[in-house]
């Protein structure tokens, strides 16, 4: 089944959309979640939350590339779960627990300032990434967007691990300089 | 800027950038070792094409004959590459032995080991532009050069005339040979760049020529 057909199922509010999504993208999304959480149970829960988020966001969204859209949702959900879990570990106080519980009441746990700043920064990072050679860009996005291990990145980019590592090191330094020039406090 | 903001920002980069990598990740990819094997194959194929091409050009007379230079022995390489470079020993092409150089053995080996594009001739007449000669031996047996043929010999602009070898140095001159260098009746060894046939006349354009010495 093509992406457009699956999206159509979501728009028709047909519940088979979720089972089809699970069948086609389940493994893919679990890999993204596991790269972030390193925990099978948490990853599975994040992927389930992704299906729910997809159900709630389509409509109004009509993504062209479903894998990218779902991957983005999974990434955000898994990162939130990671932060929540680690905050609980660091501050095992009732206050921290209550804050975490209250976060569930919000549709987006991030403050508007945080979201605005992240979006501005994202635009700059996108512009920066477009200045890079393709290989370098792929390695950077593979590592910091998909959070793939270096070994996997080297394999799908067709290079050695050491080369990927060197590219990442240089790109981080370049990004820092770029963001400074753009006026971000780094 | 906090690390969380930076991380969230990366999560919000343009979708087309993400799609590009997403497609790459989802495509079945080859192991790095296979990529290297593939690259090595390409390099090997290119090297093979270059070698075959160089041989083909050499046969067509478009390149100096490099086979002869190496097969006659290191002494000959010296003679061609740097005529004034001292030579103390060389490897004979027939036996593969390393020999202390002397004039007579070098030329004897040259005659015995005529290789591609090298021709042995006997000078029979001198003209204003070169000389006439009878072909005594032609290892490559080019279609236009046959043993016993009478040919004309012309000299290229970069002609190098090799003279005697005193045991340490090849004596050479960057000019065409004169009748005094190669009198009529002399056996000469020459390397040519091209052969031209007009009617029955075959002209060999030599770029190296030397008198050949008989084996003692």
Interface residues (C-beta under 8 A of the other chain):
Chain A: X28 X65 X67 X68 X69 X71 X72 X75 X76 X79 X83 X110 X114 X115 X117 X118 X119 X120 X121 X122 X125 X126 X129 X130 X134 X137 X138 X141 X142 X144 X145 X146 X148 X152 X154 X155 X156 X157 X158 X159 X160 X184 X185 X186
Chain B: X1 X4 X5 X6 X7 X8 X9 X10 X11 X12 X13 X14 X15 X17 X18 X19 X20 X21 X22 X24 X25 X26 X27 X29 X30 X31 X32 X35
